[in-house]
């Protein structure tokens, strides 16, 4: 698995799969000039799968992108970025694109993409302050984690909840089954 994310391993376990090894991909995750969110998510998952030496094994990789229109929101590494993301998403719909790529030992790569639409309620400055204070936003695309307190701020979701968390189970299951993994 080309990810150190404990959430991705936890969700993968829901499919009855445990990775033999965890080797986070070390790649440049900078979006290309004018790169659209969908293409960026797919490229990141593919490049992560290719970057890990699978030594004749399958390598599963994923990437999750929060997009407001054509804009790719960053992973929030500081409070200012998290606050900017939450302010931008307040009261509006946005998309979460979660791409998964499976590198086969023969070098071929299979890919799937989950697209989910969500809407945040209009957030007051006190709600943003409270969310920032809880720290869930740290390292999260778009500055929030739906599996935590942010879920209570999202009145509408259409698509894959697991994709918003970071590993779309339906798409991942389809990739693994197509590769011959025994999944019920």
N, C-alpha and C positions, 0 to 999 in steps of 0.2 A: 504494500500500500504506500503510495507516494504522498502521505500526509501524516503529520504528527497530531492532527486534531483528535482529541478524545471523543468529541461528539460524532465524528465520522466513524470511528471504530465502534462506538456504542450503537449507532444506527445500522451499521453493517452487521453487527451481531443479531439484530432483529431479523435478518435474513438467514441466520444460522451459519454465518461465515465469519471466521476469524483469520486475519492476515497472518501468514507465516513470518513476515518481517514488516517493520515500519521504517521507511527510509524517505524522509521529507525531501522533496525536490527543491534544489537551490537554483532558482531561475530568476531572471529579471521580470518582474510583474508590472512593468510600466506599460500603460496602454500606448499603442501607436497613435500617431497623429491622425485624427478624424476616425479612429477605429470605433465602430459601433458596439454597444454592450453585448449583444448576442455573439458577434464574431470574437470579441475579446474573451468572453467566458469559455467558448469552445477552444480557442487557441491556448488559453492558459491550461485547461485540463489536458489537452493533447501534449503540450510541451512538458508538463509535469510528468506525464506517463512516459514520455520519451527520455526524460532527463535521468530517470532512475535506472541503474543497471539491474535488470531483473534476473540476470544469470540464468536464462532459459525458463524463467517463470512468468506468470501473468503479473502485470502491474496495473493496479487500479488507482486512478487519480481523479480529482474533482476540483472544481472552482465555482465559487458563488459570487455573483455580481449583483449589486443593488443599483438600479438605474432609474433616474428621474428624467423621463423623456429620452434624449440621446446622451445624457450626461451619466458617466460612470462615477458613482460615489466611492470615495476612498474607504479603506479600513481605518477606523478611528483609533489612532495611537495616542491622542491627547484630548483633553476636555474640549478645547476650542473646536477641533474637527468634529467631535461627536455632537456638540451643540449646533454647529453649522449644518450638519446632516439632518438632525432632528427638526431644526427650524425649517429647512427646505421641504422635508417630508410632511410637516404638520398640515393636516386638513386636505391632503391630496393623495391621489393614487400614484403608485409606483410599481415597478416590476422587479422581481428577483429571478435572475437567470442562473440556474444551477446545472453546470455541464459535468458529465462524467465521461472518462475515457478509459478504455481497457486495452493495454498493450499486450499482444499475444507473443509467446516465445518466438514465433516466426517473423516478428517485426511488424505485422499488421496492427492497425489500431481501429477499434470500434468505438463509436461515440454516440451519446444520447444527450438531449437537452430538455430540461424542465423549465417552463416559464410560468410564473405565478404572479398574479396581480393582487395587490393589497392596498388598503387605504388606512392611513393613520387618522385618528380623530384630530380635530384642531387642538393643538397642545398649548396650554397656558405656559407662561414662563415658569410658574411654580412646578408644573408637571415636568418640564424639561430639566429644571434644577434637581428635582427629586430623582429623575432617572439618571442624570449625570452622577449624582451622589452615590448611587448604588453600585457603580462601576461595571455593570454588565456590558457596557458598550465597548470596553477596551478590546482592541484587535478585531472588532466585528465590522464587516462590510456595511456601509450605510449608518454605522454608529448604533446599531441595536441588535438584540438577540430575541427573536420571537419566542424562544423556549423559556423565557424568563418573564420579568415584569412588563416588558413591552407588549406581550400578547393581550394584556388588558387595555391597551391603547389602540388596538386594531379592530374596528368594528366589522370589517369586510375583507374576506380573502377568497380568491378564486384560483384554485390550482393546488399545488403540492405543498402541504405544511412541511413535510420532511425536506423538500427542496429548499425551502426558506431557511431551515436549520443548517443545511449544508450538504446533505446527501439524499437526492431524490430516490426513494426506495423503489418505486415502480420502474424507473429507467435503469437503475443499477441492477435490479433483479433481471430485467430483460437482457442486459449486456452479459451478465454472468451465465444465465441459462443458455444463451446463444453460443457461449464459449464452452458449454458442456459441464459447468459446475452443477453439482447435485443440489438443487434448491426445490423445495416443495411447492 
